[in-house]
Amino acid sequence: MDSLYVSLGLDTATFDKGIKNVDAELKRLREGVTKTTVDIQQTGKKTVETFSGMKIGVLEMAAALMGAIKLLEQFRGTAENLRAIGVAARNIGISVQDLTAFRNAVEANGGNADQASASFQHLADAMARFALTGKTELLPFLNEIGGNIGDNAMQTYMKFVEWASRQGGNIGRIRLIGQGLGLDDGSIQLALKGVAGVQKELEEARRRGLPTEEDVKIASDLSREFRELRQAIDSVYRSLFRDFGPTLTNILKTVKELIVQNPELAKSFAALGGALAIIAALKLPGWL
C-alpha cells in the first residue's frame, strides 16, 4: 500500500511539473500573441499615418499648384484689362487715369465700364472724321450743348453734364441729346447727377486708386509674354497632333469596334470617363 502511495505521489509530482510547464508555455504564448498584436496595431497605425501624410502632402501640393495657376490667371486677366485700357486711352486721346476714373464712376453707378469706353471712342472717332472730311453727325448735338469740334471726349462729356444740369429734370430731352452724342445709358445716368455729382464720383474713383502709364506698360509686356507662351504651347500641341494624330485615330477606331462587338466593355470605358471627368473638374485655364 505504502509502495503504491509513494508511486502515486511521484506520479502526481510529475504531473504537477508538467502542468506548470504547460502554464509557463501558455503564458509565453499569450505574451507573444499580445506583443505581436500590439506590433501589428502600431505598424498599422504608422502605415495609416504614413498614407495620411502622403495624402495630405499631395493635397497640399495640388492646392499650391491650383493656387499658383489661379494667381497666374488673375495676373493674365489684369494684364489684359490694363493693356486694353491703355490702347483705348491712346485711341481716345485722354490719359489712362482719366479714362479709368470715368469707367469706374460709370460702373459704380450701375453702368457698364466697357460701354462707357465705347462712348468716348465714338466721340473721338466722330471728331477725327470731322477733321478729315469736315462733316460729322454729332454737329447738331454739339451745338446744342455748346461743344467744340476740337474738344476731347472728356471735355465734350463734361459740357453735356453742364447742359443736362440746366434742363430742369427733363430726362427725355437729356437722354435724346446724350444718345445723339453716342453716349451709353450708364454715362447718361451718371450725367444726371450734375456737375458736382459727377466730379465727386470721379474723385471717389481716383481715391480708390488708378493705374499709371507705367502700370499699363508693365501690363502690356506681361500680356505679350502670356500670348507668346500660349502660341508656343499651341505649336507644341500641333506638333504632337502631327506625330500622334494618326495613331490616336486608329486607336479610337479600334476601341469603337471593340465596344460595338462587346457592349460590356462600355462599362470599363465609363469608369475611365469618370476618372477623366474628375481631372476635367479641375478646370485648368485654357491658355495654360
MOHU-V290884 format. One line per field, one symbol per residue. ss: DSSP state (2 for helix, 1 for strand, 0 for the rest). A space follows every 10 residues. Layout:
BEGIN
ss=???
END
This chain:
BEGIN
ss=0222222222 2222222222 2222222222 2222222222 2222222222 2222222222 2222222222 2222222222 2222222222 2200022222 2222222200 0022222222 2222222222 2220000022 2222200000 0022222222 2222000000 2222222222 0000222222 2002222222 2222222000 0022222222 2222222222 2222222222 2222222222 2222222222 2000222222 2222222222 00000000
END
